[in-house]
Amino acid sequence: MVALLDLPIPGNIIGMLLLFILLVTGVVKLEWIFDVSNFLLTHLAFFFVPFAVGVMTFGELFLQSGWTIVLLLLISIFIGMTFTGLTAQLVMKGRKNKDDRESYPHNN
């Protein structure tokens, strides 16, 4: 899709956005992907092994710019966690409002 549309965004980001949109719209049910996503989250550490091995080849770069890289990583982590938390709160608030509306009897 990225190559076809010549998008400047990585394919994995597009995939996550598409999955999010499909989950929010109800096209894909959470129950359909829950077991697989839970398995992947359980074994998430294994996905970082290739990354860690690749980072070892950049020892000279870390010696020169290590503190800058660490600072940028911390800022990125903070931004990612903040937006993830805010998104989760919005989704939970929307789910709670939907549950509240469904629990009250309607006068017709």
mmCIF file of the C-alpha atoms, coordinates in Angstrom:
data_MODEL
# 
_entry.id   MODEL 
# 
loop_
_atom_site.group_PDB 
_atom_site.id 
_atom_site.type_symbol 
_atom_site.label_atom_id 
_atom_site.label_alt_id 
_atom_site.label_comp_id 
_atom_site.label_asym_id 
_atom_site.label_entity_id 
_atom_site.label_seq_id 
_atom_site.pdbx_PDB_ins_code 
_atom_site.Cartn_x 
_atom_site.Cartn_y 
_atom_site.Cartn_z 
_atom_site.occupancy 
_atom_site.B_iso_or_equiv 
_atom_site.pdbx_formal_charge 
_atom_site.auth_seq_id 
_atom_site.auth_comp_id 
_atom_site.auth_asym_id 
_atom_site.auth_atom_id 
_atom_site.pdbx_PDB_model_num 
ATOM 1   C CA . MET A 1 1   ? 0.000   0.000   0.000  1.00 0.00 ? 1   MET A CA 1 
ATOM 2   C CA . VAL A 1 2   ? 2.854   2.378   0.892  1.00 0.00 ? 2   VAL A CA 1 
ATOM 3   C CA . ALA A 1 3   ? 4.678   1.620   -2.364 1.00 0.00 ? 3   ALA A CA 1 
ATOM 4   C CA . LEU A 1 4   ? 1.482   1.763   -4.426 1.00 0.00 ? 4   LEU A CA 1 
ATOM 5   C CA . LEU A 1 5   ? 0.416   5.151   -3.040 1.00 0.00 ? 5   LEU A CA 1 
ATOM 6   C CA . ASP A 1 6   ? 4.007   6.424   -2.693 1.00 0.00 ? 6   ASP A CA 1 
ATOM 7   C CA . LEU A 1 7   ? 3.435   7.366   0.952  1.00 0.00 ? 7   LEU A CA 1 
ATOM 8   C CA . PRO A 1 8   ? 6.316   8.735   3.076  1.00 0.00 ? 8   PRO A CA 1 
ATOM 9   C CA . ILE A 1 9   ? 5.105   6.690   6.076  1.00 0.00 ? 9   ILE A CA 1 
ATOM 10  C CA . PRO A 1 10  ? 6.460   3.245   7.058  1.00 0.00 ? 10  PRO A CA 1 
ATOM 11  C CA . GLY A 1 11  ? 4.189   0.329   6.209  1.00 0.00 ? 11  GLY A CA 1 
ATOM 12  C CA . ASN A 1 12  ? 3.951   -0.888  9.808  1.00 0.00 ? 12  ASN A CA 1 
ATOM 13  C CA . ILE A 1 13  ? 2.522   2.493   10.856 1.00 0.00 ? 13  ILE A CA 1 
ATOM 14  C CA . ILE A 1 14  ? -0.059  2.337   8.065  1.00 0.00 ? 14  ILE A CA 1 
ATOM 15  C CA . GLY A 1 15  ? -0.938  -1.204  9.160  1.00 0.00 ? 15  GLY A CA 1 
ATOM 16  C CA . MET A 1 16  ? -1.465  -0.159  12.769 1.00 0.00 ? 16  MET A CA 1 
ATOM 17  C CA . LEU A 1 17  ? -3.622  2.798   11.713 1.00 0.00 ? 17  LEU A CA 1 
ATOM 18  C CA . LEU A 1 18  ? -5.720  0.548   9.476  1.00 0.00 ? 18  LEU A CA 1 
ATOM 19  C CA . LEU A 1 19  ? -6.151  -1.995  12.267 1.00 0.00 ? 19  LEU A CA 1 
ATOM 20  C CA . PHE A 1 20  ? -7.132  0.778   14.699 1.00 0.00 ? 20  PHE A CA 1 
ATOM 21  C CA . ILE A 1 21  ? -9.700  2.174   12.257 1.00 0.00 ? 21  ILE A CA 1 
ATOM 22  C CA . LEU A 1 22  ? -11.123 -1.292  11.605 1.00 0.00 ? 22  LEU A CA 1 
ATOM 23  C CA . LEU A 1 23  ? -11.382 -1.965  15.350 1.00 0.00 ? 23  LEU A CA 1 
ATOM 24  C CA . VAL A 1 24  ? -13.040 1.372   16.102 1.00 0.00 ? 24  VAL A CA 1 
ATOM 25  C CA . THR A 1 25  ? -15.542 0.997   13.282 1.00 0.00 ? 25  THR A CA 1 
ATOM 26  C CA . GLY A 1 26  ? -16.342 -2.574  14.288 1.00 0.00 ? 26  GLY A CA 1 
ATOM 27  C CA . VAL A 1 27  ? -15.315 -4.124  10.965 1.00 0.00 ? 27  VAL A CA 1 
ATOM 28  C CA . VAL A 1 28  ? -12.792 -6.222  12.901 1.00 0.00 ? 28  VAL A CA 1 
ATOM 29  C CA . LYS A 1 29  ? -13.945 -7.479  16.292 1.00 0.00 ? 29  LYS A CA 1 
ATOM 30  C CA . LEU A 1 30  ? -11.500 -7.404  19.212 1.00 0.00 ? 30  LEU A CA 1 
ATOM 31  C CA . GLU A 1 31  ? -12.353 -11.031 19.963 1.00 0.00 ? 31  GLU A CA 1 
ATOM 32  C CA . TRP A 1 32  ? -10.972 -12.047 16.550 1.00 0.00 ? 32  TRP A CA 1 
ATOM 33  C CA . ILE A 1 33  ? -7.478  -10.758 17.282 1.00 0.00 ? 33  ILE A CA 1 
ATOM 34  C CA . PHE A 1 34  ? -7.324  -10.923 21.075 1.00 0.00 ? 34  PHE A CA 1 
ATOM 35  C CA . ASP A 1 35  ? -5.591  -14.302 21.407 1.00 0.00 ? 35  ASP A CA 1 
ATOM 36  C CA . VAL A 1 36  ? -2.949  -13.569 18.773 1.00 0.00 ? 36  VAL A CA 1 
ATOM 37  C CA . SER A 1 37  ? -2.239  -10.065 20.078 1.00 0.00 ? 37  SER A CA 1 
ATOM 38  C CA . ASN A 1 38  ? -1.991  -11.394 23.635 1.00 0.00 ? 38  ASN A CA 1 
ATOM 39  C CA . PHE A 1 39  ? 0.522   -14.024 22.447 1.00 0.00 ? 39  PHE A CA 1 
ATOM 40  C CA . LEU A 1 40  ? 2.597   -11.362 20.660 1.00 0.00 ? 40  LEU A CA 1 
ATOM 41  C CA . LEU A 1 41  ? 2.577   -9.079  23.710 1.00 0.00 ? 41  LEU A CA 1 
ATOM 42  C CA . THR A 1 42  ? 3.620   -11.978 25.937 1.00 0.00 ? 42  THR A CA 1 
ATOM 43  C CA . HIS A 1 43  ? 6.644   -12.663 23.709 1.00 0.00 ? 43  HIS A CA 1 
ATOM 44  C CA . LEU A 1 44  ? 7.404   -9.021  22.862 1.00 0.00 ? 44  LEU A CA 1 
ATOM 45  C CA . ALA A 1 45  ? 10.944  -9.165  24.257 1.00 0.00 ? 45  ALA A CA 1 
ATOM 46  C CA . PHE A 1 46  ? 11.976  -11.634 21.532 1.00 0.00 ? 46  PHE A CA 1 
ATOM 47  C CA . PHE A 1 47  ? 11.214  -9.032  18.870 1.00 0.00 ? 47  PHE A CA 1 
ATOM 48  C CA . PHE A 1 48  ? 13.920  -6.763  20.303 1.00 0.00 ? 48  PHE A CA 1 
ATOM 49  C CA . VAL A 1 49  ? 16.743  -9.327  19.999 1.00 0.00 ? 49  VAL A CA 1 
ATOM 50  C CA . PRO A 1 50  ? 17.564  -8.478  16.339 1.00 0.00 ? 50  PRO A CA 1 
ATOM 51  C CA . PHE A 1 51  ? 17.411  -4.782  17.197 1.00 0.00 ? 51  PHE A CA 1 
ATOM 52  C CA . ALA A 1 52  ? 19.785  -5.223  20.144 1.00 0.00 ? 52  ALA A CA 1 
ATOM 53  C CA . VAL A 1 53  ? 22.262  -7.171  18.011 1.00 0.00 ? 53  VAL A CA 1 
ATOM 54  C CA . GLY A 1 54  ? 22.123  -4.470  15.334 1.00 0.00 ? 54  GLY A CA 1 
ATOM 55  C CA . VAL A 1 55  ? 22.731  -1.731  17.908 1.00 0.00 ? 55  VAL A CA 1 
ATOM 56  C CA . MET A 1 56  ? 25.958  -3.443  18.976 1.00 0.00 ? 56  MET A CA 1 
ATOM 57  C CA . THR A 1 57  ? 27.481  -2.630  15.586 1.00 0.00 ? 57  THR A CA 1 
ATOM 58  C CA . PHE A 1 58  ? 27.139  1.114   16.302 1.00 0.00 ? 58  PHE A CA 1 
ATOM 59  C CA . GLY A 1 59  ? 29.481  1.250   19.311 1.00 0.00 ? 59  GLY A CA 1 
ATOM 60  C CA . GLU A 1 60  ? 31.508  4.172   17.928 1.00 0.00 ? 60  GLU A CA 1 
ATOM 61  C CA . LEU A 1 61  ? 28.346  6.208   17.337 1.00 0.00 ? 61  LEU A CA 1 
ATOM 62  C CA . PHE A 1 62  ? 27.256  5.633   20.946 1.00 0.00 ? 62  PHE A CA 1 
ATOM 63  C CA . LEU A 1 63  ? 30.648  6.744   22.217 1.00 0.00 ? 63  LEU A CA 1 
ATOM 64  C CA . GLN A 1 64  ? 30.360  9.982   20.252 1.00 0.00 ? 64  GLN A CA 1 
ATOM 65  C CA . SER A 1 65  ? 26.662  10.801  20.689 1.00 0.00 ? 65  SER A CA 1 
ATOM 66  C CA . GLY A 1 66  ? 25.451  8.520   23.459 1.00 0.00 ? 66  GLY A CA 1 
ATOM 67  C CA . TRP A 1 67  ? 23.888  11.161  25.708 1.00 0.00 ? 67  TRP A CA 1 
ATOM 68  C CA . THR A 1 68  ? 22.071  12.776  22.800 1.00 0.00 ? 68  THR A CA 1 
ATOM 69  C CA . ILE A 1 69  ? 20.675  9.418   21.722 1.00 0.00 ? 69  ILE A CA 1 
ATOM 70  C CA . VAL A 1 70  ? 19.584  8.570   25.276 1.00 0.00 ? 70  VAL A CA 1 
ATOM 71  C CA . LEU A 1 71  ? 17.898  11.970  25.649 1.00 0.00 ? 71  LEU A CA 1 
ATOM 72  C CA . LEU A 1 72  ? 16.050  11.548  22.355 1.00 0.00 ? 72  LEU A CA 1 
ATOM 73  C CA . LEU A 1 73  ? 14.967  8.039   23.342 1.00 0.00 ? 73  LEU A CA 1 
ATOM 74  C CA . LEU A 1 74  ? 13.608  9.295   26.665 1.00 0.00 ? 74  LEU A CA 1 
ATOM 75  C CA . ILE A 1 75  ? 11.703  12.111  24.946 1.00 0.00 ? 75  ILE A CA 1 
ATOM 76  C CA . SER A 1 76  ? 10.303  9.629   22.404 1.00 0.00 ? 76  SER A CA 1 
ATOM 77  C CA . ILE A 1 77  ? 9.241   7.254   25.170 1.00 0.00 ? 77  ILE A CA 1 
ATOM 78  C CA . PHE A 1 78  ? 7.524   10.080  27.052 1.00 0.00 ? 78  PHE A CA 1 
ATOM 79  C CA . ILE A 1 79  ? 5.650   11.246  23.939 1.00 0.00 ? 79  ILE A CA 1 
ATOM 80  C CA . GLY A 1 80  ? 4.652   7.694   22.998 1.00 0.00 ? 80  GLY A CA 1 
ATOM 81  C CA . MET A 1 81  ? 3.421   6.853   26.491 1.00 0.00 ? 81  MET A CA 1 
ATOM 82  C CA . THR A 1 82  ? 1.534   10.144  26.773 1.00 0.00 ? 82  THR A CA 1 
ATOM 83  C CA . PHE A 1 83  ? -0.330  9.704   23.497 1.00 0.00 ? 83  PHE A CA 1 
ATOM 84  C CA . THR A 1 84  ? -0.984  6.028   24.215 1.00 0.00 ? 84  THR A CA 1 
ATOM 85  C CA . GLY A 1 85  ? -2.427  6.898   27.631 1.00 0.00 ? 85  GLY A CA 1 
ATOM 86  C CA . LEU A 1 86  ? -4.574  9.711   26.262 1.00 0.00 ? 86  LEU A CA 1 
ATOM 87  C CA . THR A 1 87  ? -5.856  7.491   23.451 1.00 0.00 ? 87  THR A CA 1 
ATOM 88  C CA . ALA A 1 88  ? -6.666  4.686   25.902 1.00 0.00 ? 88  ALA A CA 1 
ATOM 89  C CA . GLN A 1 89  ? -8.539  7.119   28.145 1.00 0.00 ? 89  GLN A CA 1 
ATOM 90  C CA . LEU A 1 90  ? -10.567 8.440   25.202 1.00 0.00 ? 90  LEU A CA 1 
ATOM 91  C CA . VAL A 1 91  ? -11.444 4.926   24.065 1.00 0.00 ? 91  VAL A CA 1 
ATOM 92  C CA . MET A 1 92  ? -12.442 3.868   27.596 1.00 0.00 ? 92  MET A CA 1 
ATOM 93  C CA . LYS A 1 93  ? -14.490 7.047   28.068 1.00 0.00 ? 93  LYS A CA 1 
ATOM 94  C CA . GLY A 1 94  ? -16.278 6.396   24.765 1.00 0.00 ? 94  GLY A CA 1 
ATOM 95  C CA . ARG A 1 95  ? -16.911 2.794   25.745 1.00 0.00 ? 95  ARG A CA 1 
ATOM 96  C CA . LYS A 1 96  ? -18.266 3.863   29.156 1.00 0.00 ? 96  LYS A CA 1 
ATOM 97  C CA . ASN A 1 97  ? -20.569 6.454   27.558 1.00 0.00 ? 97  ASN A CA 1 
ATOM 98  C CA . LYS A 1 98  ? -21.848 3.833   25.115 1.00 0.00 ? 98  LYS A CA 1 
ATOM 99  C CA . ASP A 1 99  ? -22.481 1.369   27.962 1.00 0.00 ? 99  ASP A CA 1 
ATOM 100 C CA . ASP A 1 100 ? -24.276 4.071   29.969 1.00 0.00 ? 100 ASP A CA 1 
ATOM 101 C CA . ARG A 1 101 ? -26.552 4.955   27.026 1.00 0.00 ? 101 ARG A CA 1 
ATOM 102 C CA . GLU A 1 102 ? -27.405 1.306   26.438 1.00 0.00 ? 102 GLU A CA 1 
ATOM 103 C CA . SER A 1 103 ? -28.282 0.676   30.094 1.00 0.00 ? 103 SER A CA 1 
ATOM 104 C CA . TYR A 1 104 ? -30.963 3.389   30.351 1.00 0.00 ? 104 TYR A CA 1 
ATOM 105 C CA . PRO A 1 105 ? -34.478 2.560   29.094 1.00 0.00 ? 105 PRO A CA 1 
ATOM 106 C CA . HIS A 1 106 ? -35.648 4.830   26.293 1.00 0.00 ? 106 HIS A CA 1 
ATOM 107 C CA . ASN A 1 107 ? -39.049 6.456   26.252 1.00 0.00 ? 107 ASN A CA 1 
ATOM 108 C CA . ASN A 1 108 ? -40.639 5.833   22.863 1.00 0.00 ? 108 ASN A CA 1 
# 
